[in-house]
Amino acid sequence: MAPEPVDLNTIDDLLKDVIQHLYAIQACVHGYLGPETQQELVRKIKTLTTSLTTLSRSAAALPVLVPPEIIAYVEEGRNPDIYTREFVELVQRGNAYVRGKSEALRAFRDALAEEVVGEWPECGGWVRGVVGGA
């Protein structure tokens, strides 16, 4: 049977339940008095186990939006922050390259327009229209 579709609010509520169960266990352990409180502690641990199972099953139905490259990077024991920094630097270099090409093409367009207007003045309006629309 396929798991029902869940949203992030449902997962958030389930996580809050798990945290609440952990807090209850912490309080129970802090006030542990021996056999009198053992049953209560066992009951709370079973409730936590049930909540974790529900959370795990529900979270499995969420779409995973993490790129496989990042998962592989982390599985190799590397820091994902370093991956992010390297990716940002790569994007910045790519943007600078594209910006340089764009500026060079813009300068070429302007120089070509000047030459065309210089050679064929009757085409000046058309050339200005093309340059203005670009």
C-alpha positions as CSV (number, residue, x, y, z in Angstrom):
1,M,0.0,0.0,0.0
2,A,1.4,3.4,-1.0
3,P,1.8,6.0,1.8
4,E,-0.7,8.8,1.8
5,P,0.6,12.1,0.5
6,V,1.7,14.4,3.4
7,D,2.7,18.0,3.6
8,L,5.3,19.7,5.6
9,N,2.8,20.9,8.3
10,T,2.0,17.3,9.1
11,I,5.7,16.4,9.4
12,D,6.2,19.5,11.5
13,D,3.4,18.3,13.9
14,L,4.9,14.8,14.0
15,L,8.3,16.2,14.9
16,K,6.8,18.3,17.6
17,D,5.1,15.2,19.0
18,V,8.5,13.4,19.0
19,I,10.1,16.3,20.8
20,Q,7.3,16.3,23.4
21,H,7.7,12.6,24.0
22,L,11.5,13.1,24.5
23,Y,10.8,15.8,26.9
24,A,8.3,13.6,28.8
25,I,10.9,10.8,28.9
26,Q,13.6,13.2,30.2
27,A,11.2,14.3,33.0
28,C,10.4,10.7,33.8
29,V,14.0,9.8,34.0
30,H,14.8,12.8,36.1
31,G,12.2,11.7,38.6
32,Y,12.9,8.0,38.4
33,L,12.2,6.3,41.7
34,G,12.8,2.7,40.8
35,P,10.2,0.0,40.2
36,E,7.3,2.3,41.0
37,T,8.0,4.6,38.0
38,Q,9.4,1.9,35.7
39,Q,6.1,1.1,34.0
40,E,5.5,4.8,33.2
41,L,8.9,5.1,31.7
42,V,8.4,2.0,29.6
43,R,5.0,3.3,28.4
44,K,6.6,6.6,27.4
45,I,9.4,4.9,25.5
46,K,6.8,2.8,23.6
47,T,4.9,5.9,22.8
48,L,8.1,7.6,21.5
49,T,8.8,4.5,19.4
50,T,5.3,4.7,17.9
51,S,5.7,8.4,17.1
52,L,9.1,7.8,15.5
53,T,7.7,5.0,13.3
54,T,4.8,7.3,12.2
55,L,7.2,10.1,11.5
56,S,9.5,7.9,9.5
57,R,6.7,6.5,7.4
58,S,5.2,9.9,6.8
59,A,8.5,11.5,5.9
60,A,9.2,8.8,3.4
61,A,6.3,10.1,1.3
62,L,7.8,13.6,1.0
63,P,9.6,14.3,-2.2
64,V,13.3,14.5,-1.8
65,L,14.7,17.8,-3.3
66,V,18.3,17.3,-2.4
67,P,20.6,16.9,-5.5
68,P,22.4,13.5,-5.6
69,E,25.7,15.3,-5.9
70,I,25.2,16.8,-2.4
71,I,24.2,13.4,-1.0
72,A,27.3,11.8,-2.5
73,Y,29.5,14.7,-1.1
74,V,28.2,14.2,2.4
75,E,28.4,10.4,2.2
76,E,32.1,10.9,1.4
77,G,32.4,12.6,4.8
78,R,32.8,16.1,3.3
79,N,31.3,19.3,4.6
80,P,28.2,20.4,2.6
81,D,29.0,24.0,3.4
82,I,32.2,23.6,1.4
83,Y,30.2,22.2,-1.5
84,T,27.9,25.2,-1.3
85,R,30.8,27.7,-1.2
86,E,32.5,25.9,-4.2
87,F,29.2,25.9,-6.1
88,V,28.7,29.6,-5.5
89,E,32.2,30.4,-6.6
90,L,31.7,28.4,-9.8
91,V,28.5,30.2,-10.5
92,Q,30.2,33.6,-9.9
93,R,32.9,32.7,-12.3
94,G,30.4,31.5,-14.9
95,N,28.4,34.8,-14.4
96,A,31.5,36.9,-14.9
97,Y,32.4,35.0,-18.1
98,V,28.9,35.4,-19.5
99,R,28.9,39.1,-18.5
100,G,32.2,39.6,-20.3
101,K,30.8,38.0,-23.4
102,S,27.6,40.1,-23.2
103,E,29.6,43.3,-22.9
104,A,31.9,42.3,-25.8
105,L,28.9,41.5,-28.0
106,R,27.2,44.8,-27.0
107,A,30.4,46.7,-27.9
108,F,30.6,44.8,-31.2
109,R,26.9,45.6,-31.9
110,D,27.5,49.3,-31.3
111,A,30.6,49.4,-33.5
112,L,28.9,47.5,-36.3
113,A,25.9,49.9,-36.1
114,E,28.3,52.9,-36.4
115,E,30.0,51.4,-39.4
116,V,26.7,50.5,-41.1
117,V,25.3,54.0,-40.6
118,G,28.6,55.5,-41.8
119,E,28.5,53.4,-45.0
120,W,24.8,53.6,-45.6
121,P,23.3,56.7,-44.0
122,E,19.9,55.9,-45.4
123,C,19.7,52.9,-43.1
124,G,20.3,55.0,-40.0
125,G,16.7,54.8,-38.8
126,W,16.5,51.1,-39.3
127,V,19.9,50.5,-37.5
128,R,18.9,52.7,-34.6
129,G,15.6,50.7,-34.3
130,V,17.5,47.4,-34.2
131,V,20.1,48.7,-31.7
132,G,17.3,50.3,-29.5
133,G,15.3,47.0,-29.5
134,A,18.2,44.9,-28.6
